[in-house]
Amino acid sequence: MVVRGVHPAPVEIPDAVHALAGWYVGWGSVTPVWRNDLGGLTFRLEDAPLLHGPAPRPRPARYLKWVPADSPCPDPFAEAGRLAWARRFAAVPRVLDVGRGDDGAWLLTEELPGTSAIDPRWREHPRAAARAIGEGLRLLHDAAPVADCPFTWAPVARTSALPPEVRAAVGPPPPVDRRVVCHGDACVPNTLLHDDGTFAAHVDLGDLGVADRWSDLAVASRSIARRFQDPRLPAEFFAAYGVTPDPERIDYYRRLWDVVERHRKRLRQQPRGAA
C-alpha cells in the first residue's frame, strides 16, 4: 500500500483506515487529500495495476472519508442518506459503502469528473471558479424540491445544541428570502469544476437541508474572497448565481456559521466521552 502525505504535514493514517483501504483496494494506492478542522480525513483510493495479463477496464477512483469516534464532524451515515436523496436532483457522489466501528465511521464514494475549486490550477483562474460555484449553487437550489426534502438546516436546528446564552448572542434570523435545499457547507473546496472552468459537481453534503438560500450564499461568498484573497470575487459569484447581495442576511448567516463552528471545535477539544 502506498501512502503519500498531504500538505503541509504528513497525515497519521488511523489503523482502521489502513484496514479499510486494504479491504477496498488491496495493494492499491491510498492518497490523503483533505484534513478538516474537526478531525475528519479524506483519502483517494485507487486499484493496483495488474503485473501480468491484459489490463481490465479500470474502476473509477474512490474517496474514503474517515470520521473519528466522538468527532463533531457530520456523521457519515447522515451524509450517505443526504447523498442518496440528492443524487436524483443534483451532481453529487454515488455512495458505495458506509460503516461504523469502535474507532470511528466512514463513507466510501465514487469519484466524479472534475477538480476541486481549491486545486492550485484555479488560483490562476479565480473568476472562473467563483462563477462556477455560483452557478452550481443555483442549480442545486432550483432543482432540489423543498417539499420532498426530509432534512433541515434551519437556524433553530443548527443552534439547538448551543448553550442558551450563545443562542441569544446569535439573535433571531431575518425573514426568509427563499427556502431551498442548501448544500450546508458551500465553501470553495466543495465544488468540483470541469477542465473548462464550468461547474461539475458538489461534494461534502453532510449538512444538506432546507433553509434560507442565504445560509449558503453568505458562507460561499466569504470563502471565495478568503481562499482566493480577492475581495472583488464575490461580485462574480453573486452575478453567476443571479442575486443582489443582501447585507443583513449575509451578516446574520456568517455570524451563525462562525458560532456553530466554534462550538464544534470546542467539542473536538474535549476529552473523549466528556459531556
C-alpha contacts under 8 A as a table, 3 or more apart, distances in Angstrom:
res1	aa1	res2	aa2	distance
1	M	22	G	7.63
1	M	26	G	7.41
1	M	27	W	4.71
1	M	28	G	5.74
1	M	29	S	5.65
1	M	30	V	6.85
2	V	27	W	7.71
2	V	28	G	7.03
2	V	29	S	4.82
2	V	30	V	5.81
2	V	31	T	7.61
3	V	29	S	6.64
3	V	30	V	5.24
3	V	31	T	5.63
3	V	32	P	7.45
4	R	10	P	7.85
4	R	30	V	7.25
4	R	31	T	5.36
4	R	32	P	6.52
5	G	9	A	6.84
5	G	10	P	4.49
5	G	11	V	5.72
5	G	31	T	7.21
5	G	32	P	6.18
6	V	9	A	6.14
6	V	10	P	5.73
6	V	11	V	6.35
6	V	31	T	7.90
6	V	32	P	5.58
6	V	33	V	5.99
6	V	34	W	7.11
7	H	10	P	6.94
11	V	32	P	7.16
13	I	17	V	6.46
13	I	18	H	6.81
14	P	17	V	5.25
14	P	18	H	6.56
15	D	18	H	5.09
15	D	19	A	6.36
16	A	19	A	5.09
16	A	20	L	6.15
16	A	103	D	7.21
17	V	20	L	4.95
17	V	21	A	5.92
17	V	66	W	7.28
18	H	21	A	5.24
18	H	22	G	6.15
19	A	22	G	5.16
19	A	23	W	6.26
20	L	23	W	5.03
20	L	24	Y	6.18
21	A	24	Y	5.11
21	A	25	V	5.83
21	A	26	G	6.83
21	A	30	V	7.03
21	A	45	L	7.14
22	G	25	V	5.55
22	G	26	G	4.29
22	G	27	W	6.58
22	G	28	G	7.90
23	W	26	G	5.79
25	V	28	G	5.10
25	V	29	S	7.61
25	V	45	L	6.84
25	V	46	E	6.51
25	V	47	D	5.09
25	V	48	A	7.04
26	G	47	D	7.35
26	G	48	A	7.36
27	W	47	D	7.33
27	W	48	A	5.71
28	G	45	L	7.07
28	G	46	E	5.46
28	G	47	D	4.39
28	G	48	A	3.84
28	G	49	P	7.60
29	S	44	R	7.91
29	S	45	L	5.80
29	S	46	E	5.25
29	S	47	D	6.64
29	S	48	A	6.69
30	V	43	F	6.29
30	V	44	R	5.73
30	V	45	L	4.85
30	V	46	E	6.75
31	T	43	F	5.31
31	T	44	R	5.02
31	T	45	L	6.60
32	P	41	L	7.45
32	P	42	T	6.05
32	P	43	F	4.33
32	P	44	R	6.34
33	V	41	L	7.88
33	V	42	T	5.78
33	V	43	F	5.45
33	V	44	R	6.59
34	W	41	L	5.80
34	W	42	T	5.09
34	W	43	F	7.10
35	R	39	G	6.83
35	R	40	G	5.81
35	R	41	L	4.65
35	R	42	T	6.51
36	N	39	G	5.86
36	N	40	G	5.44
36	N	41	L	6.67
37	D	40	G	7.41
37	D	265	K	7.43
38	L	71	S	6.69
38	L	72	P	6.42
38	L	73	C	6.00
38	L	264	R	7.27
38	L	265	K	6.16
38	L	268	R	6.34
39	G	67	V	6.94
39	G	68	P	6.91
39	G	71	S	6.68
39	G	73	C	7.52
39	G	268	R	7.70
40	G	65	K	7.25
40	G	66	W	5.78
40	G	67	V	4.76
40	G	68	P	6.75
40	G	71	S	7.68
40	G	73	C	6.67
41	L	65	K	5.84
41	L	66	W	5.16
41	L	67	V	6.67
42	T	63	Y	6.72
42	T	64	L	5.58
42	T	65	K	4.35
42	T	66	W	6.11
43	F	63	Y	5.55
43	F	64	L	5.10
43	F	65	K	6.45
44	R	61	A	6.81
44	R	62	R	5.84
44	R	63	Y	4.63
44	R	64	L	6.43
45	L	61	A	5.73
45	L	62	R	5.10
45	L	63	Y	5.94
45	L	64	L	7.13
46	E	60	P	7.69
46	E	61	A	4.99
46	E	62	R	6.66
47	D	58	P	7.81
47	D	59	R	7.47
47	D	61	A	7.49
49	P	55	A	7.53
50	L	53	G	7.14
50	L	55	A	6.36
55	A	58	P	7.86
60	P	110	E	6.65
60	P	111	E	6.00
61	A	110	E	6.39
61	A	111	E	5.35
62	R	108	L	6.69
62	R	109	T	5.60
62	R	110	E	4.54
62	R	111	E	5.19
63	Y	107	L	7.98
63	Y	108	L	5.61
63	Y	109	T	5.28
63	Y	110	E	6.31
63	Y	111	E	6.57
64	L	106	W	6.74
64	L	107	L	5.72
64	L	108	L	4.59
64	L	109	T	6.68
65	K	76	P	7.84
65	K	106	W	5.42
65	K	107	L	5.12
65	K	108	L	6.43
66	W	104	G	7.12
66	W	105	A	6.06
66	W	106	W	4.62
66	W	107	L	6.81
67	V	71	S	6.46
67	V	73	C	6.77
67	V	75	D	7.50
67	V	76	P	7.42
67	V	104	G	5.53
67	V	105	A	5.32
67	V	106	W	6.11
68	P	71	S	5.48
68	P	103	D	5.95
68	P	104	G	4.11
68	P	105	A	6.48
69	A	102	D	7.12
69	A	103	D	5.27
69	A	104	G	4.03
69	A	105	A	6.89
70	D	104	G	7.68
70	D	268	R	7.78
70	D	272	R	6.64
70	D	273	G	7.38
71	S	267	L	7.77
71	S	268	R	5.98
72	P	264	R	5.58
72	P	265	K	7.55
72	P	267	L	6.54
72	P	268	R	6.24
73	C	264	R	7.84
74	P	78	A	7.03
74	P	79	E	6.99
74	P	206	G	5.29
74	P	207	D	6.71
75	D	78	A	5.20
75	D	79	E	6.35
75	D	105	A	7.57
75	D	206	G	7.02
76	P	79	E	4.96
76	P	80	A	6.00
76	P	98	V	6.83
76	P	99	G	7.84
76	P	105	A	6.39
76	P	106	W	5.81
76	P	107	L	5.46
76	P	206	G	7.22
77	F	80	A	5.00
77	F	81	G	6.35
77	F	98	V	6.48
77	F	99	G	7.47
77	F	107	L	7.49
78	A	81	G	5.29
78	A	82	R	6.40
78	A	206	G	6.35
79	E	82	R	5.01
79	E	83	L	6.07
79	E	204	D	7.81
79	E	205	L	6.05
79	E	206	G	4.09
79	E	207	D	7.24
80	A	83	L	5.15
80	A	84	A	6.15
80	A	95	V	6.39
80	A	98	V	7.14
80	A	107	L	7.16
80	A	206	G	7.77
81	G	84	A	5.22
81	G	85	W	6.30
82	R	85	W	5.16
82	R	86	A	5.99
82	R	151	F	7.78
82	R	205	L	6.87
82	R	206	G	6.87
82	R	208	L	6.56
83	L	86	A	5.05
83	L	87	R	5.95
83	L	92	V	6.67
83	L	93	P	6.91
83	L	94	R	7.12
83	L	95	V	7.12
83	L	205	L	6.83
84	A	87	R	5.55
84	A	88	R	7.67
84	A	94	R	7.26
84	A	95	V	7.07
85	W	88	R	6.31
85	W	149	C	7.98
86	A	89	F	5.53
86	A	90	A	5.87
86	A	92	V	7.11
86	A	144	A	7.17
87	R	90	A	5.31
87	R	91	A	6.30
87	R	92	V	5.79
87	R	93	P	7.53
87	R	94	R	7.42
89	F	140	L	7.48
89	F	143	A	5.84
89	F	144	A	5.46
90	A	139	L	7.63
90	A	140	L	6.05
90	A	143	A	7.17
90	A	144	A	7.26
90	A	201	A	7.69
90	A	202	H	7.95
91	A	200	A	7.16
91	A	201	A	4.76
91	A	202	H	6.23
92	V	112	L	7.78
92	V	201	A	5.63
92	V	202	H	5.19
92	V	203	V	5.98
93	P	109	T	5.94
93	P	110	E	5.95
93	P	111	E	6.75
93	P	112	L	6.33
93	P	202	H	7.73
93	P	203	V	6.67
94	R	109	T	5.48
94	R	110	E	5.50
95	V	98	V	7.67
95	V	107	L	7.45
95	V	108	L	6.11
95	V	109	T	4.49
95	V	110	E	6.61
96	L	107	L	7.85
96	L	108	L	5.38
96	L	109	T	5.18
96	L	110	E	6.66
97	D	107	L	6.00
97	D	108	L	5.00
97	D	109	T	7.06
98	V	105	A	7.62
98	V	106	W	5.63
98	V	107	L	4.47
98	V	108	L	6.10
99	G	105	A	5.66
99	G	106	W	5.48
99	G	107	L	6.75
100	R	104	G	5.91
100	R	105	A	4.05
100	R	106	W	6.32
101	G	104	G	5.41
101	G	105	A	6.04
112	L	201	A	7.44
113	P	192	L	7.86
113	P	194	H	7.04
113	P	200	A	6.99
113	P	201	A	7.99
114	G	192	L	5.27
114	G	193	L	4.93
114	G	194	H	4.65
114	G	195	D	6.79
114	G	200	A	6.00
114	G	201	A	7.60
115	T	119	D	6.63
115	T	192	L	5.00
115	T	193	L	5.33
115	T	194	H	6.73
115	T	195	D	7.78
116	S	119	D	5.39
116	S	188	V	7.87
116	S	189	P	5.55
116	S	190	N	6.64
116	S	191	T	5.76
116	S	192	L	4.35
116	S	193	L	6.23
117	A	122	W	6.16
117	A	129	A	5.96
117	A	188	V	5.77
117	A	189	P	5.45
117	A	190	N	7.30
117	A	191	T	5.76
117	A	192	L	5.79
117	A	193	L	6.28
118	I	122	W	6.80
118	I	123	R	7.73
118	I	188	V	6.03
118	I	189	P	4.85
118	I	227	R	7.67
119	D	122	W	5.86
119	D	123	R	7.42
119	D	189	P	7.95
120	P	123	R	5.35
120	P	124	E	7.53
121	R	124	E	5.82
121	R	125	H	7.25
122	W	125	H	4.76
122	W	126	P	5.61
122	W	128	A	7.75
122	W	129	A	6.36
123	R	126	P	5.32
123	R	228	F	6.59
125	H	128	A	5.59
125	H	129	A	6.61
126	P	129	A	4.98
126	P	130	A	6.10
126	P	228	F	6.61
126	P	233	L	7.67
127	R	130	A	5.08
127	R	131	R	6.16
127	R	233	L	6.52
127	R	236	E	6.64
128	A	131	R	5.21
128	A	132	A	6.08
128	A	197	G	5.55
128	A	198	T	7.26
129	A	132	A	5.10
129	A	133	I	6.21
129	A	193	L	7.46
129	A	197	G	6.50
129	A	198	T	7.81
130	A	133	I	5.31
130	A	134	G	6.40
130	A	224	I	6.54
130	A	233	L	6.46
130	A	234	P	7.10
130	A	236	E	6.10
130	A	237	F	4.95
131	R	134	G	5.11
131	R	135	E	6.10
131	R	198	T	8.00
131	R	236	E	5.76
131	R	237	F	4.93
131	R	239	A	7.69
131	R	240	A	5.15
131	R	241	Y	7.65
132	A	135	E	5.01
132	A	136	G	5.93
132	A	193	L	7.03
132	A	197	G	6.86
132	A	198	T	5.33
132	A	199	F	4.68
132	A	237	F	7.77
132	A	240	A	7.49
133	I	136	G	5.13
133	I	137	L	6.23
133	I	188	V	7.40
133	I	191	T	6.20
133	I	199	F	6.74
133	I	220	A	7.93
133	I	237	F	6.81
134	G	137	L	5.33
134	G	138	R	6.28
134	G	237	F	4.85
134	G	238	F	6.43
134	G	239	A	7.75
134	G	240	A	5.17
134	G	241	Y	4.47
135	E	138	R	5.17
135	E	139	L	6.26
135	E	199	F	6.73
135	E	237	F	7.96
135	E	240	A	5.52
135	E	241	Y	5.24
136	G	139	L	5.14
136	G	140	L	6.37
136	G	191	T	7.60
136	G	199	F	5.66
136	G	200	A	7.69
136	G	201	A	7.27
136	G	202	H	7.56
137	L	140	L	5.11
137	L	141	H	6.01
137	L	183	H	7.62
137	L	186	A	7.99
137	L	241	Y	7.09
138	R	141	H	5.04
138	R	142	D	5.95
138	R	241	Y	5.46
138	R	242	G	7.98
139	L	142	D	5.29
139	L	143	A	5.95
140	L	143	A	5.29
140	L	144	A	5.87
140	L	181	V	7.27
140	L	182	C	7.62
140	L	183	H	7.78
141	H	144	A	6.05
141	H	180	V	5.35
141	H	181	V	5.74
141	H	182	C	6.59
141	H	213	R	7.44
142	D	145	P	7.81
142	D	180	V	7.53
144	A	149	C	7.83
144	A	180	V	7.54
144	A	181	V	6.03
145	P	148	D	5.57
145	P	149	C	6.40
145	P	180	V	7.59
145	P	181	V	7.05
146	V	149	C	5.28
146	V	179	R	7.26
146	V	180	V	5.75
146	V	181	V	5.80
146	V	210	V	6.42
149	C	152	T	7.94
149	C	181	V	7.24
149	C	209	G	7.14
149	C	210	V	7.02
150	P	209	G	7.62
151	F	208	L	6.90
151	F	209	G	4.49
151	F	210	V	6.22
152	T	157	A	7.16
152	T	208	L	7.29
152	T	209	G	4.07
152	T	210	V	4.52
152	T	211	A	6.58
153	W	157	A	6.32
153	W	158	R	6.35
153	W	182	C	7.38
153	W	184	G	6.98
153	W	207	D	6.86
153	W	208	L	6.73
153	W	209	G	4.64
153	W	210	V	5.33
153	W	211	A	5.31
154	A	157	A	5.48
154	A	158	R	6.35
154	A	209	G	7.72
154	A	210	V	6.51
154	A	211	A	4.78
154	A	212	D	7.39
155	P	158	R	5.01
155	P	159	T	6.05
155	P	173	P	7.20
155	P	211	A	7.82
155	P	256	L	7.71
156	V	159	T	5.41
156	V	160	S	5.99
157	A	160	S	5.26
158	R	161	A	7.42
158	R	260	V	7.24
159	T	162	L	5.25
159	T	167	R	6.37
159	T	260	V	6.97
162	L	166	V	6.26
162	L	167	R	6.22
162	L	260	V	7.75
162	L	263	H	7.23
163	P	166	V	5.35
163	P	167	R	6.43
164	P	167	R	5.10
164	P	168	A	6.17
165	E	168	A	5.02
165	E	169	A	6.26
166	V	169	A	5.01
166	V	170	V	6.44
166	V	259	V	7.86
167	R	170	V	5.25
167	R	171	G	6.58
168	A	171	G	5.20
168	A	172	P	7.92
170	V	252	Y	7.82
170	V	255	R	6.94
170	V	256	L	6.24
170	V	259	V	7.54
173	P	252	Y	6.75
174	P	248	E	7.55
174	P	249	R	6.43
174	P	252	Y	7.54
176	V	179	R	6.78
176	V	212	D	5.56
177	D	212	D	6.21
177	D	213	R	7.27
177	D	214	W	7.72
178	R	212	D	5.37
178	R	213	R	5.88
179	R	210	V	6.54
179	R	211	A	5.28
179	R	212	D	4.47
179	R	213	R	6.01
180	V	210	V	5.49
180	V	211	A	5.79
180	V	212	D	6.12
180	V	213	R	5.70
181	V	208	L	6.92
181	V	209	G	5.22
181	V	210	V	4.33
181	V	211	A	6.43
181	V	213	R	7.73
182	C	208	L	5.60
182	C	209	G	5.38
182	C	210	V	5.75
182	C	211	A	6.17
182	C	212	D	7.67
182	C	213	R	6.36
182	C	215	S	7.25
182	C	216	D	6.15
183	H	186	A	5.78
183	H	205	L	5.97
183	H	207	D	6.87
183	H	208	L	4.71
183	H	209	G	6.93
183	H	216	D	6.62
184	G	205	L	6.49
184	G	206	G	7.32
184	G	207	D	4.62
184	G	208	L	4.69
184	G	209	G	6.76
184	G	215	S	7.53
184	G	216	D	6.41
185	D	190	N	7.33
185	D	204	D	7.15
185	D	205	L	6.81
185	D	206	G	7.99
185	D	207	D	6.71
185	D	208	L	7.74
185	D	216	D	7.18
185	D	219	V	7.88
186	A	190	N	6.29
186	A	191	T	7.63
186	A	216	D	5.70
186	A	217	L	7.75
186	A	219	V	6.58
186	A	220	A	5.15
187	C	190	N	5.79
187	C	191	T	7.68
187	C	219	V	6.63
187	C	220	A	5.00
187	C	223	S	5.47
187	C	224	I	7.43
188	V	191	T	6.13
188	V	220	A	6.79
188	V	223	S	6.00
188	V	224	I	6.08
188	V	227	R	7.23
189	P	192	L	7.74
190	N	202	H	5.92
190	N	203	V	5.05
190	N	204	D	6.10
191	T	199	F	7.45
191	T	200	A	7.48
191	T	201	A	6.00
191	T	202	H	4.89
191	T	203	V	6.34
192	L	199	F	6.41
192	L	200	A	5.18
192	L	201	A	5.03
192	L	202	H	6.18
192	L	203	V	7.51
193	L	196	D	7.75
193	L	197	G	5.57
193	L	198	T	5.54
193	L	199	F	4.75
193	L	200	A	4.72
193	L	201	A	7.02
194	H	197	G	5.36
194	H	198	T	5.41
194	H	199	F	6.21
194	H	200	A	5.41
195	D	198	T	7.43
202	H	205	L	7.64
205	L	208	L	5.21
211	A	215	S	6.73
212	D	215	S	5.73
213	R	216	D	5.68
213	R	217	L	6.34
214	W	217	L	4.58
214	W	218	A	5.46
214	W	249	R	6.35
214	W	250	I	6.58
214	W	253	Y	6.85
215	S	218	A	5.91
215	S	219	V	6.79
215	S	253	Y	5.48
215	S	254	R	7.91
216	D	219	V	5.53
216	D	220	A	5.96
217	L	220	A	5.20
217	L	221	S	6.01
217	L	250	I	7.52
218	A	221	S	5.58
218	A	222	R	6.49
218	A	249	R	7.45
218	A	250	I	4.63
218	A	251	D	7.51
218	A	253	Y	6.07
218	A	254	R	5.92
219	V	222	R	5.31
219	V	223	S	6.12
219	V	250	I	7.90
219	V	253	Y	7.27
219	V	254	R	5.91
219	V	257	W	7.52
220	A	223	S	5.09
220	A	224	I	6.20
221	S	224	I	5.19
221	S	225	A	6.45
221	S	234	P	5.05
221	S	237	F	6.74
221	S	238	F	7.74
222	R	225	A	5.21
222	R	226	R	6.22
222	R	234	P	7.27
223	S	226	R	5.15
223	S	227	R	5.82
224	I	227	R	5.34
224	I	228	F	5.99
224	I	229	Q	7.82
224	I	230	D	7.88
224	I	233	L	6.74
224	I	234	P	6.50
225	A	228	F	5.66
225	A	229	Q	5.42
225	A	230	D	5.06
225	A	231	P	4.92
225	A	232	R	7.24
225	A	233	L	5.99
225	A	234	P	6.27
226	R	229	Q	4.85
226	R	230	D	6.92
226	R	231	P	7.66
230	D	233	L	5.85
231	P	234	P	6.68
232	R	235	A	5.98
232	R	236	E	7.59
233	L	236	E	5.22
233	L	237	F	6.54
234	P	237	F	4.83
234	P	238	F	6.11
235	A	238	F	5.24
235	A	239	A	6.09
236	E	239	A	5.18
236	E	240	A	6.15
237	F	240	A	5.23
237	F	241	Y	6.24
238	F	241	Y	5.06
238	F	242	G	5.93
238	F	243	V	5.56
238	F	244	T	6.52
238	F	245	P	6.83
239	A	242	G	4.93
239	A	243	V	6.30
239	A	244	T	7.53
245	P	250	I	7.65
246	D	249	R	5.64
246	D	250	I	5.99
247	P	250	I	5.03
247	P	251	D	5.98
248	E	251	D	5.30
248	E	252	Y	6.35
249	R	252	Y	5.14
249	R	253	Y	6.09
250	I	253	Y	5.47
250	I	254	R	6.05
251	D	254	R	5.40
251	D	255	R	6.14
252	Y	255	R	5.16
252	Y	256	L	6.12
253	Y	256	L	4.91
253	Y	257	W	6.06
254	R	257	W	5.05
254	R	258	D	6.24
255	R	258	D	5.17
255	R	259	V	6.26
256	L	259	V	5.26
256	L	260	V	6.23
257	W	260	V	5.32
257	W	261	E	6.08
258	D	261	E	5.19
258	D	262	R	6.12
259	V	262	R	5.24
259	V	263	H	6.30
260	V	263	H	5.08
260	V	264	R	6.29
261	E	264	R	5.02
261	E	265	K	6.22
262	R	265	K	5.14
262	R	266	R	6.25
263	H	266	R	5.16
263	H	267	L	6.35
264	R	267	L	5.09
264	R	268	R	6.39
265	K	268	R	5.03
265	K	269	Q	6.46
266	R	269	Q	5.16
266	R	270	Q	6.60
267	L	270	Q	5.34
268	R	271	P	7.92
270	Q	274	A	6.26
271	P	274	A	5.49
